Amino acid sequence: MEPPVETHRPHDSAPELSVVIPCYGTAQVLPELLDRLDAALVALAVSYEIILVDDCAGDGLGAVVEQQIPAHPHVRYIELMFNTGQFRALMCGLAHARGRHVVTMDDDLQHPPEEIGKLYRHLRDSPHLDAVFGAYGEKQHAAARNLGSLLIRTVNTWIFHKPPHLVMSSYRCLTRPLVDTLLANHTRYPVIGPLILSSTRRIENITVRHDPRKHGRSGYSLLRLVRTTLDNILNFSSLPLQLISIIGVGVSLISFLLGAVYFILHLVDESSVPGWTSLFLLINVYAGLGLLSVGIVGEYLIRILGESRGQPSYVVRRHLGNDK
């Protein structure tokens, strides 16, 4: 069983705003990212903290952070023991965030820090909302990335009943109660968008800028986005099993009807019908459906075994910065 996640609920000394950033291959852009974050957050005139979660890219991020912390006292750095993936690293950051409002963003400067104020003020001034998502006026992604994002949006709309007008993104501002609700989901396979959709419908969009990527390339290839879409389906829906049941019933009915038709033809004609081709095709169809069913059930079993083993979602190796 997954151990309880430690949460940090706000108290009198808690900052107003926490900015959580999962980091992978960020060392090159970190100085500019921190400079722009501090400038943008100081302009808001609120107390804040910046939480960097190092997901073990092996690019020397820790050494860069050690150099930057004296100039950026609001930074808290968390180094994980092993690579966990963006969503688990983000959950780690949320578990350590203490702010009354929490902003999540990417580490590659495609989410301009100067746009945080739009997200925060819209949520602060709208007490009926639990989350505000940034909607990009013009996306600066490659065509394959946009295609994968479209696939994820379609699945979210279909399975999680996401309002068609609502745009989900990783640039968002969340209330403290919603963050605590997300942390209450003790799963080794967290996918933040579906978790938010299953926790609240009080979400709105606000248009933000989306900048071109300055360094490196995105780790989200089309194949990885397809895999993320499958994770969304298998982790939060029994739709594949339901489809297998429906297909199984449909194939059984068709087989029954074909059997009746061939029986009537045999009574009328009394001649033997070869039917070898039909038989061969039907056997292959049934075999294919059987293998597909076993594969889907196996995917569910793998996830159940992963949840039941009690393996931690992440392990923190060290902290840097002000952790009080």
C-alpha positions as CSV (number, residue, x, y, z in Angstrom):
1,M,0.0,0.0,0.0
2,E,1.3,3.4,-0.9
3,P,2.5,5.3,2.2
4,P,0.6,8.5,3.0
5,V,1.9,11.6,1.3
6,E,3.0,14.4,3.6
7,T,1.1,17.6,2.7
8,H,1.9,21.1,3.8
9,R,-1.3,23.0,4.6
10,P,-1.0,26.7,4.9
11,H,-0.5,28.4,8.2
12,D,0.2,31.9,9.2
13,S,3.8,31.9,7.9
14,A,2.9,30.0,4.7
15,P,3.7,31.9,1.4
16,E,0.8,33.1,-0.7
17,L,2.2,31.5,-3.8
18,S,4.2,28.4,-4.5
19,V,5.7,27.8,-8.0
20,V,6.4,24.1,-8.6
21,I,8.7,23.1,-11.5
22,P,9.7,19.6,-12.4
23,C,13.2,19.8,-13.9
24,Y,14.8,17.6,-16.5
25,G,17.7,18.9,-18.5
26,T,17.2,22.4,-17.1
27,A,20.8,23.3,-16.1
28,Q,21.4,25.5,-19.2
29,V,18.3,27.7,-18.8
30,L,18.1,27.7,-15.0
31,P,19.8,31.1,-14.4
32,E,17.5,32.9,-16.8
33,L,14.5,31.0,-15.5
34,L,15.2,32.0,-11.9
35,D,15.9,35.7,-12.8
36,R,12.7,36.0,-14.6
37,L,10.7,34.1,-12.0
38,D,11.9,36.4,-9.2
39,A,11.2,39.5,-11.2
40,A,7.7,38.4,-12.1
41,L,6.9,37.2,-8.5
42,V,8.3,40.3,-6.8
43,A,6.1,42.4,-9.1
44,L,3.0,40.6,-7.7
45,A,3.9,41.9,-4.2
46,V,3.1,38.6,-2.5
47,S,5.1,36.1,-0.5
48,Y,6.3,33.2,-2.6
49,E,8.5,30.2,-2.9
50,I,10.0,28.4,-6.0
51,I,10.3,24.6,-5.8
52,L,12.6,22.9,-8.2
53,V,12.3,19.1,-8.4
54,D,15.3,17.5,-10.1
55,D,14.2,14.3,-11.9
56,C,17.8,13.0,-12.3
57,A,18.6,14.2,-15.8
58,G,22.3,13.9,-15.0
59,D,23.1,17.4,-16.4
60,G,24.6,18.9,-13.2
61,L,21.5,20.8,-12.2
62,G,22.3,20.5,-8.5
63,A,25.7,22.3,-8.9
64,V,24.0,25.1,-10.8
65,V,21.3,25.4,-8.1
66,E,24.0,25.7,-5.4
67,Q,25.5,28.6,-7.4
68,Q,22.1,30.3,-7.8
69,I,20.6,29.9,-4.4
70,P,22.5,32.8,-2.7
71,A,21.0,35.2,-5.2
72,H,17.6,33.5,-5.1
73,P,16.7,32.9,-1.4
74,H,13.1,31.9,-2.2
75,V,14.3,28.8,-4.1
76,R,13.8,25.3,-2.6
77,Y,15.6,22.5,-4.5
78,I,14.6,18.8,-4.2
79,E,16.8,16.2,-5.8
80,L,15.1,12.8,-6.4
81,M,17.1,9.5,-6.0
82,F,15.9,8.1,-9.4
83,N,14.1,9.2,-12.5
84,T,10.3,9.1,-12.0
85,G,8.8,11.0,-14.9
86,Q,7.2,14.4,-15.0
87,F,4.0,13.6,-13.2
88,R,5.5,11.9,-10.2
89,A,8.1,14.7,-9.9
90,L,5.3,17.2,-10.0
91,M,3.4,15.3,-7.3
92,C,6.6,15.4,-5.2
93,G,6.7,19.2,-5.7
94,L,3.0,19.6,-4.8
95,A,3.6,17.5,-1.6
96,H,6.3,20.0,-0.5
97,A,4.5,23.2,-1.6
98,R,3.2,25.3,1.3
99,G,1.5,28.1,-0.6
100,R,-2.2,29.0,-0.5
101,H,-2.1,29.0,-4.3
102,V,0.2,26.7,-6.3
103,V,1.4,27.4,-9.9
104,T,2.8,24.5,-11.9
105,M,4.9,25.2,-15.0
106,D,7.4,23.6,-17.3
107,D,11.2,24.3,-17.0
108,D,12.0,25.1,-20.6
109,L,10.9,28.8,-20.7
110,Q,8.1,28.1,-23.1
111,H,5.9,29.1,-20.2
112,P,6.9,32.7,-19.7
113,P,7.2,33.5,-15.9
114,E,5.7,36.9,-16.7
115,E,2.3,35.2,-17.3
116,I,2.1,33.8,-13.7
117,G,0.4,37.0,-12.6
118,K,-2.5,36.4,-15.0
119,L,-3.2,32.9,-13.7
120,Y,-2.8,33.9,-10.0
121,R,-4.9,37.1,-10.1
122,H,-7.7,35.3,-12.1
123,L,-7.9,32.5,-9.5
124,R,-7.6,34.9,-6.5
125,D,-10.3,37.1,-7.8
126,S,-12.7,34.2,-8.6
127,P,-13.4,32.4,-5.3
128,H,-15.8,30.0,-7.0
129,L,-12.9,28.4,-9.0
130,D,-10.5,25.7,-8.0
131,A,-8.1,26.0,-10.9
132,V,-7.1,28.3,-13.8
133,F,-5.4,26.8,-16.8
134,G,-3.3,28.8,-19.3
135,A,-4.6,28.6,-22.9
136,Y,-2.0,29.4,-25.4
137,G,-2.8,32.0,-28.0
138,E,-0.4,30.3,-30.4
139,K,1.5,27.1,-29.6
140,Q,5.2,27.0,-30.4
141,H,5.3,23.2,-30.6
142,A,6.3,20.9,-33.5
143,A,3.5,19.4,-35.6
144,A,4.0,15.9,-34.0
145,R,3.7,17.4,-30.5
146,N,0.5,19.2,-31.5
147,L,-1.0,16.0,-33.0
148,G,-0.3,14.1,-29.8
149,S,-1.8,16.9,-27.7
150,L,-4.9,16.8,-29.9
151,L,-5.2,13.0,-29.2
152,I,-4.9,13.6,-25.4
153,R,-7.6,16.4,-25.6
154,T,-9.9,14.1,-27.5
155,V,-9.5,11.3,-24.9
156,N,-10.0,13.7,-22.0
157,T,-13.2,15.0,-23.6
158,W,-14.5,11.5,-24.3
159,I,-13.6,9.7,-21.1
160,F,-13.5,12.4,-18.5
161,H,-16.4,14.5,-19.9
162,K,-14.1,17.5,-20.2
163,P,-16.1,20.5,-21.4
164,P,-15.2,20.9,-25.1
165,H,-14.3,24.6,-24.6
166,L,-11.9,23.9,-21.7
167,V,-8.2,23.7,-22.6
168,M,-6.0,21.7,-20.3
169,S,-2.3,22.6,-20.0
170,S,0.6,22.1,-17.6
171,Y,0.7,25.9,-17.0
172,R,-1.9,26.3,-14.3
173,C,-2.8,27.8,-10.9
174,L,-4.5,25.6,-8.2
175,T,-6.1,26.4,-4.9
176,R,-4.7,24.8,-1.7
177,P,-7.8,22.5,-1.2
178,L,-7.5,21.1,-4.7
179,V,-3.8,20.4,-4.2
180,D,-4.6,18.5,-1.0
181,T,-7.2,16.6,-2.9
182,L,-4.7,15.6,-5.6
183,L,-2.2,14.4,-3.0
184,A,-4.9,12.2,-1.4
185,N,-4.7,10.0,-4.5
186,H,-2.0,7.5,-3.5
187,T,-1.1,6.1,-6.9
188,R,2.1,5.2,-8.6
189,Y,0.6,6.3,-11.9
190,P,-0.5,9.9,-11.4
191,V,-1.7,11.9,-14.5
192,I,-2.4,15.4,-13.3
193,G,-5.0,16.4,-15.9
194,P,-7.4,13.5,-15.3
195,L,-6.9,13.8,-11.6
196,I,-7.9,17.4,-11.7
197,L,-10.9,16.6,-13.9
198,S,-12.0,13.9,-11.5
199,S,-11.7,16.2,-8.5
200,T,-13.4,19.4,-9.7
201,R,-15.3,21.0,-12.6
202,R,-14.7,24.6,-11.3
203,I,-12.0,25.3,-13.9
204,E,-11.5,28.2,-16.3
205,N,-9.0,29.3,-18.9
206,I,-7.1,32.5,-19.4
207,T,-5.0,33.2,-22.5
208,V,-1.3,33.2,-21.9
209,R,1.8,33.5,-24.2
210,H,3.6,30.5,-25.3
211,D,7.3,31.1,-26.3
212,P,9.5,29.0,-28.6
213,R,11.8,26.5,-26.9
214,K,15.3,28.1,-26.4
215,H,17.5,25.1,-25.8
216,G,17.3,21.4,-26.5
217,R,14.2,19.6,-27.7
218,S,11.0,18.4,-26.1
219,G,11.1,14.9,-24.5
220,Y,7.4,14.4,-25.5
221,S,7.6,12.7,-28.9
222,L,4.4,11.6,-30.7
223,L,5.0,8.0,-29.4
224,R,5.3,9.2,-25.8
225,L,2.2,11.3,-26.1
226,V,0.3,8.2,-27.5
227,R,1.6,6.3,-24.5
228,T,0.4,9.0,-22.1
229,T,-3.0,8.8,-23.8
230,L,-3.1,5.1,-23.2
231,D,-2.1,5.7,-19.5
232,N,-5.0,8.1,-19.2
233,I,-7.4,5.5,-20.5
234,L,-6.1,2.5,-18.5
235,N,-5.5,4.3,-15.2
236,F,-8.8,6.1,-15.0
237,S,-11.3,4.2,-17.1
238,S,-12.6,0.7,-17.6
239,L,-13.6,1.6,-21.2
240,P,-11.3,-1.0,-22.9
241,L,-12.9,-3.8,-20.9
242,Q,-16.3,-2.5,-21.7
243,L,-15.5,-2.4,-25.4
244,I,-14.2,-6.0,-25.3
245,S,-17.5,-7.1,-23.7
246,I,-19.5,-5.2,-26.4
247,I,-17.4,-6.7,-29.2
248,G,-17.6,-10.1,-27.7
249,V,-21.4,-9.9,-27.6
250,G,-21.6,-8.5,-31.1
251,V,-19.3,-11.3,-32.5
252,S,-21.4,-13.9,-30.7
253,L,-24.6,-12.6,-32.2
254,I,-23.1,-12.5,-35.7
255,S,-21.8,-16.0,-35.3
256,F,-25.3,-17.2,-34.2
257,L,-26.9,-15.5,-37.2
258,L,-24.3,-17.0,-39.6
259,G,-24.9,-20.4,-38.1
260,A,-28.6,-20.1,-38.6
261,V,-28.2,-18.9,-42.2
262,Y,-25.8,-21.8,-43.1
263,F,-28.2,-24.3,-41.4
264,I,-31.1,-23.1,-43.5
265,L,-29.0,-23.2,-46.7
266,H,-28.0,-26.7,-45.9
267,L,-31.7,-27.8,-45.4
268,V,-32.7,-26.1,-48.7
269,D,-29.7,-27.1,-50.9
270,E,-28.5,-30.3,-49.0
271,S,-25.1,-29.8,-50.7
272,S,-22.0,-29.5,-48.7
273,V,-20.6,-25.9,-48.6
274,P,-16.8,-25.8,-48.6
275,G,-16.6,-22.7,-46.3
276,W,-12.9,-23.2,-45.6
277,T,-12.1,-19.5,-46.3
278,S,-14.9,-18.3,-44.0
279,L,-13.8,-20.7,-41.3
280,F,-10.2,-19.6,-41.6
281,L,-11.1,-15.9,-41.3
282,L,-13.5,-16.5,-38.4
283,I,-10.8,-18.4,-36.5
284,N,-8.3,-15.6,-37.0
285,V,-10.8,-13.0,-35.9
286,Y,-11.6,-14.9,-32.7
287,A,-7.9,-15.5,-32.1
288,G,-7.1,-11.8,-32.6
289,L,-9.9,-10.7,-30.3
290,G,-8.7,-13.2,-27.7
291,L,-5.1,-11.9,-27.8
292,L,-6.3,-8.3,-27.7
293,S,-8.4,-9.1,-24.6
294,V,-5.5,-10.8,-22.9
295,G,-3.3,-7.9,-23.6
296,I,-5.7,-5.3,-22.2
297,V,-6.4,-7.4,-19.1
298,G,-2.6,-7.8,-18.7
299,E,-2.1,-4.0,-18.8
300,Y,-4.6,-3.6,-16.0
301,L,-3.0,-6.4,-14.0
302,I,0.5,-4.8,-14.4
303,R,-0.9,-1.6,-12.9
304,I,-2.6,-3.4,-10.1
305,L,0.6,-5.2,-9.2
306,G,2.5,-1.9,-9.3
307,E,0.1,-0.3,-6.9
308,S,0.1,-3.3,-4.5
309,R,3.9,-3.8,-4.3
310,G,4.2,-0.6,-2.2
311,Q,7.2,0.7,-4.2
312,P,7.5,4.4,-3.6
313,S,6.6,6.8,-6.3
314,Y,9.7,8.9,-5.6
315,V,12.5,9.1,-3.0
316,V,14.1,12.4,-2.1
317,R,17.9,12.3,-2.0
318,R,18.5,15.8,-0.7
319,H,17.1,19.3,-0.2
320,L,18.7,22.7,-0.7
321,G,17.4,26.1,0.2
322,N,15.1,27.4,2.8
323,D,12.9,24.5,4.0
324,K,11.4,26.2,7.0
